[in-house]
Amino acid sequence: MASLSSQTHSILSSLISSPYPPLPSPDTVPRRASVALVIRLQPSYSYWPPTTTTPAPSDLDAFVSQQWAQHGEPEVLFIKRASRKGDRWTSHIALPGGKRDPSDPSDAAVAVRETWEEVGLDLTTYAIPCGNLPQRLVTTHWGKKPLMVLCPYVYLLHTHHIPPLKLQPTEVAATHWVPLRSLLAKEQRTVVGEDVSSRLAEQETGVRRWVCRLMLGRMMFAAINLLPTESLHSAETPAPDTGVNVGAVRVEDNRHTPPTYTSRAKALASRVYRSDVFSQYPAQPTEGPLLLWGLTLGVIADFLDLLPPHNALTLWTYPTFTPLDVRFWVWLLTYRFKERKRVELQAGSSVMMHRPSFGGASESLASSSDGKEGVAAKEVVERVDETGLHGLGTGSGVASGELGVRGRKAAVATMLEGWVASSSDAVG
């Protein structure tokens, strides 16, 4: 059985030789953003890289030919965004990246620039460009309002000896290196709750809006519980409940506010409670779980689906609501839809003329599991990959045949295509 390192090498070679086509920006939404999926190989104890300075490998094959690289463990770099008021992705797990400026020559240059600015990693010096993943149109309001085009690019660090990361405190709270093996593990799959009822009740006011939010509750999305092997925290990034000045960001500081009678009484009670008389000491603070979900999970899912054992169907959790009655109707009204998707994935082919995801154009290409073009496939209509459900609309996978096009959609994309239309009937 091939190692995960060799499998990653094969996938990266495919991405380099057959990149995904660019997705043009809509006329009404010229905004574009790029992210960098940075991969490194953590050396094995028995096969450590040489300490002497050697010339950097010129390409992917030269790097993988090294013995230590063949036995390394692939890991992905994630960032935890700093807590910022008004930021829709505050404190989320994400990939290094940001919006494209008019001065940026290309989308790939944005990923390189933002990675350097956010974490201090120079990809032009220490990484090999390994193609890209499907670009996606990010939307809001359940796919009705275009927001921007997101362009993911893949990079592989060609050396184990890189300078320490330098985190920008106003943007990044921490960085985490997470093994690909744990991202593929079923045990790490979980769900995360999000209050999206307000989006469904935007047109309601007063009591009607309150009742709507009470009936819908919270929505549960698929997530991965990250287990980092190495983490770096920014000492300058304030916690969400503290008030300090960081750069140009000014947050309210109450450290020098005169104490009140209530605060003094609480402080005295706390000192007595924690004294030696009662032997009561505060519990060690525990950091909450690092949950990967939403838009970043959609990008990562595109990459994970390319790796064996291709078991996205068994690992994925369809979005649902917390109230049992709403959850029942969503399950009932989407049962046939999910069964059709299950058969579609197990058969290894796409159902022709299917309903597009989030309003995009449909693909008329059907390909069998061995990569050969289907009999009825005569033309390909490129589908705009839209991500209206927290970034979960994913793009196409690498085709196994020599078709010149991507002949197989990613498993998660196949599963979610049309799910919003089916589930909206249950909550409508």
C-alpha positions in Angstrom: 0.0 0.0 0.0 1.4 3.4 -1.0 2.3 5.8 1.8 0.4 9.0 2.4 3.6 10.9 1.3 3.7 9.1 -2.1 0.0 9.6 -2.6 0.3 13.3 -1.8 3.2 13.5 -4.4 0.9 11.9 -7.0 -1.9 14.4 -6.3 0.4 17.4 -6.4 1.9 16.1 -9.7 -1.6 15.9 -11.2 -2.4 19.4 -10.0 0.8 20.8 -11.6 0.3 19.1 -14.9 -3.4 19.8 -15.1 -4.4 23.0 -13.3 -8.0 24.0 -12.8 -9.2 26.8 -15.2 -9.7 30.3 -13.8 -13.2 31.4 -12.8 -14.1 34.8 -14.2 -15.6 37.3 -11.8 -19.2 38.2 -12.3 -19.8 41.7 -13.7 -21.4 42.9 -10.5 -18.8 41.4 -8.2 -15.2 42.1 -9.3 -13.8 41.2 -5.8 -11.4 38.3 -5.7 -9.4 36.6 -2.9 -6.8 33.9 -2.7 -5.7 31.4 -0.1 -2.6 29.3 0.2 -2.8 25.6 1.1 0.7 25.1 2.5 2.0 21.5 2.9 5.1 20.5 4.7 6.7 17.0 5.3 7.4 16.4 8.9 10.6 14.2 8.9 10.6 10.7 10.4 12.9 10.0 13.3 14.7 7.3 11.3 15.0 9.5 8.2 16.0 13.0 9.3 16.9 15.6 6.6 20.6 16.6 6.4 21.7 19.5 8.6 24.1 20.8 5.9 23.0 23.5 3.6 22.1 22.0 0.2 20.7 23.6 -2.9 16.9 23.9 -3.0 15.2 21.3 -5.3 14.2 22.8 -8.6 10.9 20.9 -8.9 8.6 18.5 -7.2 10.3 15.3 -8.5 13.7 16.4 -7.3 12.3 17.1 -3.9 10.5 13.8 -3.5 13.6 11.9 -4.7 15.2 12.7 -1.3 15.0 9.8 1.2 13.7 11.9 4.1 10.9 13.4 1.9 9.8 9.9 0.9 9.3 9.0 4.6 7.9 12.3 5.8 4.4 12.9 7.2 2.4 15.5 5.2 1.0 18.4 7.3 -1.1 21.4 6.4 -0.7 24.9 7.8 -3.8 26.5 9.3 -4.3 29.9 11.0 -6.7 31.0 13.7 -7.9 34.4 12.8 -7.7 37.2 15.4 -10.9 38.2 17.2 -12.2 41.3 15.5 -15.6 43.0 15.9 -17.6 43.1 12.6 -15.5 40.4 10.9 -17.7 37.6 9.7 -14.8 35.1 10.0 -13.5 36.3 13.4 -11.6 33.6 15.4 -12.3 31.0 12.6 -9.8 28.4 11.5 -8.7 29.4 8.0 -5.9 29.2 5.4 -3.4 32.1 4.9 -4.8 34.5 2.4 -6.8 37.7 1.6 -8.3 40.0 -0.9 -6.7 40.9 -4.2 -5.4 44.4 -4.6 -5.2 46.3 -7.9 -1.4 46.2 -7.7 -1.3 42.3 -7.5 -0.3 40.9 -10.9 -2.3 37.6 -10.5 -4.4 35.6 -8.1 -1.4 33.4 -7.2 0.6 36.4 -6.3 -2.1 37.3 -3.7 -1.7 34.0 -2.0 2.1 34.5 -1.8 1.8 38.1 -0.6 -0.8 37.4 2.1 1.1 34.4 3.4 4.1 36.6 3.9 2.2 39.4 5.5 0.1 37.2 7.9 2.6 34.5 9.0 6.0 35.6 7.7 6.5 32.6 5.4 8.1 33.4 2.0 6.6 30.9 -0.4 8.8 32.1 -3.3 11.9 31.0 -1.4 10.9 28.0 0.6 8.0 26.4 -1.4 7.3 24.7 -4.7 4.1 25.9 -6.4 1.8 22.9 -6.9 -1.1 24.1 -9.0 -4.5 25.1 -7.7 -7.8 23.8 -6.5 -11.2 24.7 -8.0 -12.0 28.4 -7.8 -15.3 29.1 -6.2 -17.9 31.9 -6.2 -18.6 32.7 -2.5 -22.1 33.9 -1.9 -24.2 35.1 1.0 -27.9 34.9 1.8 -28.1 31.2 0.9 -26.5 31.6 -2.5 -28.6 34.7 -3.6 -26.0 37.4 -3.2 -22.5 37.0 -4.8 -19.6 38.1 -2.5 -16.3 37.3 -4.2 -14.3 34.7 -6.1 -12.0 32.6 -4.0 -8.9 31.1 -5.5 -7.0 28.4 -3.6 -3.4 27.6 -4.5 -1.3 24.7 -3.2 2.4 25.0 -2.1 4.8 22.4 -0.8 7.7 23.4 1.4 10.9 22.0 -0.1 13.0 22.3 3.1 12.5 21.4 6.7 14.6 24.3 7.8 12.6 27.5 7.5 12.8 30.7 9.6 10.4 31.0 12.5 6.9 32.2 11.6 6.1 35.8 12.2 2.4 36.3 13.0 0.7 39.6 12.3 -1.2 40.2 15.6 -4.1 42.1 14.1 -4.9 39.3 11.6 -3.7 36.0 13.1 -4.0 34.7 16.7 -2.2 31.4 16.1 -0.9 29.0 13.5 -1.3 25.2 13.6 0.4 22.4 11.6 -2.1 19.6 11.3 -1.3 16.1 9.7 -3.2 15.1 6.6 -3.7 11.7 8.3 -5.8 13.2 11.1 -7.9 15.2 8.6 -8.8 11.9 6.9 -9.6 10.2 10.2 -13.2 9.4 10.9 -12.7 9.9 14.6 -12.0 13.6 14.1 -15.3 14.4 12.3 -17.8 16.3 14.3 -20.4 19.1 13.9 -20.5 22.8 14.8 -23.5 24.9 15.6 -24.3 28.3 14.0 -27.2 30.7 14.5 -28.5 31.1 10.9 -32.1 31.6 11.8 -31.7 35.3 11.7 -30.8 35.0 8.0 -34.0 33.2 7.3 -36.0 35.7 9.2 -34.5 38.9 7.8 -37.8 40.2 6.6 -39.5 39.6 9.9 -39.7 41.9 12.8 -40.8 41.9 16.4 -42.5 38.8 17.8 -42.7 37.1 14.4 -38.9 37.2 14.1 -38.5 35.9 17.7 -40.9 33.0 17.0 -39.1 32.1 13.8 -35.7 32.0 15.6 -37.2 30.0 18.4 -38.6 27.4 15.9 -35.5 27.0 13.8 -32.9 27.1 16.6 -29.3 26.6 15.5 -28.0 24.9 12.4 -25.4 22.1 12.6 -22.6 21.9 10.0 -20.0 19.3 9.4 -16.6 20.0 11.0 -13.2 18.5 11.7 -11.7 18.6 15.1 -8.0 19.6 14.5 -5.2 17.9 16.4 -2.1 20.0 15.7 1.5 18.7 16.0 2.9 22.2 16.3 1.2 25.5 17.3 2.5 29.0 17.5 0.4 31.7 19.4 0.8 35.4 18.9 1.6 37.1 22.3 0.3 40.5 21.0 -3.2 39.3 19.9 -5.7 40.2 22.6 -8.3 37.7 23.9 -11.9 38.4 22.9 -12.8 39.7 26.4 -9.7 41.9 27.1 -9.0 45.5 26.3 -5.6 46.5 25.0 -4.2 48.5 22.1 -2.7 46.5 19.2 -1.2 48.6 16.4 -3.9 50.8 14.9 -6.7 48.8 16.6 -7.9 50.4 19.7 -10.1 48.4 22.1 -11.6 49.6 25.3 -9.3 49.2 28.3 -10.9 48.9 31.7 -7.9 47.7 33.7 -7.5 51.1 35.5 -11.2 51.6 36.3 -11.8 52.4 40.0 -13.1 49.3 41.8 -16.7 49.3 43.0 -18.1 47.8 46.2 -19.4 44.8 44.2 -16.0 44.2 42.6 -14.2 44.4 46.0 -16.7 42.0 47.6 -16.2 39.5 44.7 -12.4 39.8 45.0 -12.5 39.2 48.7 -14.8 36.2 48.3 -12.5 34.8 45.7 -9.4 35.2 47.9 -11.2 33.4 50.8 -12.4 30.6 48.6 -9.0 30.0 47.1 -7.2 30.2 50.5 -5.5 27.3 52.2 -8.4 26.9 54.6 -10.7 25.5 52.0 -7.9 24.1 49.6 -9.9 25.3 46.6 -7.8 26.3 43.6 -9.1 27.4 40.2 -9.1 24.8 37.5 -6.5 25.0 34.8 -7.9 26.9 31.8 -8.6 24.8 28.8 -8.6 26.0 25.2 -11.7 25.2 23.2 -11.5 22.8 20.3 -10.0 23.9 17.0 -12.9 23.3 14.6 -12.4 23.4 10.8 -15.7 24.0 9.0 -17.5 26.2 6.5 -15.6 27.8 3.6 -12.1 26.5 4.6 -13.5 23.0 5.1 -14.9 23.3 1.6 -11.5 24.0 0.2 -9.8 21.3 2.2 -12.5 18.8 1.2 -11.6 19.4 -2.5 -8.0 18.3 -1.7 -8.9 15.4 0.7 -11.3 13.9 -1.8 -8.3 13.4 -4.1 -6.6 11.1 -1.6 -7.5 7.5 -0.9 -9.7 5.9 0.4 -12.1 8.5 -1.2 -14.6 7.9 1.6 -16.2 11.4 1.7 -19.7 9.8 1.8 -19.1 8.0 5.1 -17.3 11.0 6.7 -19.6 13.8 5.6 -22.5 15.1 7.7 -25.4 16.9 5.9 -26.3 20.3 7.5 -29.4 20.2 9.7 -31.2 22.1 12.5 -31.2 21.4 16.2 -35.0 21.2 16.8 -36.2 17.6 16.4 -39.3 18.5 14.4 -37.4 20.6 11.9 -34.7 18.0 11.7 -37.3 15.3 11.0 -38.9 17.3 8.1 -35.4 18.1 6.6 -34.6 14.3 6.8 -37.9 13.3 5.3 -37.9 15.8 2.4 -34.3 15.2 1.6 -34.2 11.4 2.0 -34.8 10.6 -1.7 -32.3 13.3 -2.7 -29.5 11.8 -0.4 -30.3 8.3 -1.6 -29.9 9.4 -5.2 -26.5 11.0 -4.3 -25.4 7.9 -2.5 -26.1 5.8 -5.6 -24.5 8.4 -7.8 -21.2 8.2 -5.8 -21.2 4.4 -5.5 -21.7 4.0 -9.2 -18.8 6.3 -9.9 -20.7 8.5 -12.4 -22.6 11.7 -12.4 -26.3 11.9 -13.2 -26.7 13.9 -16.4 -28.7 17.1 -16.5 -28.8 17.3 -12.7 -30.1 20.4 -11.0 -27.2 22.8 -10.5 -25.8 23.8 -7.1 -26.8 27.3 -5.9 -28.0 28.4 -9.3 -24.9 27.6 -11.4 -24.9 26.1 -14.9 -25.0 22.3 -15.1 -22.4 19.9 -16.5 -23.4 17.5 -19.2 -20.4 15.2 -18.8 -20.9 11.7 -17.4 -17.7 9.7 -16.8 -17.3 6.1 -15.5 -15.1 5.1 -12.6 -12.3 4.1 -14.9 -12.0 7.6 -16.4 -13.6 6.8 -19.8 -16.1 9.3 -21.2 -19.7 8.2 -21.1 -21.7 7.3 -24.2 -24.1 10.2 -23.8 -21.5 12.8 -23.0 -21.1 15.0 -26.0 -20.2 18.4 -24.6 -19.1 20.0 -21.4 -20.8 23.1 -20.0 -18.6 24.5 -17.2 -20.5 24.9 -13.9 -19.9 27.9 -11.8 -19.0 26.6 -8.4 -21.0 28.6 -5.9 -20.6 28.4 -2.1 -23.8 29.8 -0.6 -24.0 27.4 2.4 -20.9 28.4 4.4 -18.6 27.5 1.6 -19.7 23.9 1.3 -20.3 23.9 -2.5 -17.1 22.2 -3.7 -15.6 21.9 -7.1 -14.4 19.1 -9.4 -11.9 16.4 -8.6 -8.9 15.4 -10.7 -10.0 13.2 -13.6 -8.4 9.7 -13.8 -8.5 9.5 -17.6 -6.9 11.5 -20.3 -10.0 13.5 -21.2 -8.4 16.9 -21.1 -11.1 18.0 -18.7 -12.1 17.2 -15.2 -14.3 14.1 -15.6 -15.3 13.6 -12.0 -16.7 16.0 -9.5 -15.6 16.0 -5.9 -17.7 13.7 -3.7 -18.8 16.5 -1.4 -19.8 18.6 -4.4 -21.9 15.7 -5.7 -23.6 15.2 -2.4 -24.5 18.8 -1.8 -25.5 19.8 -5.3 -29.1 20.7 -5.0 -29.3 20.1 -1.3 -30.3 23.7 -0.5 -33.3 23.6 -2.8 -34.4 20.3 -1.2 -33.9 21.3 2.4 -35.5 24.8 2.0 -38.8 23.1 1.4 -38.6 21.7 5.0 -38.0 25.1 6.6 -40.0 27.2 4.2 
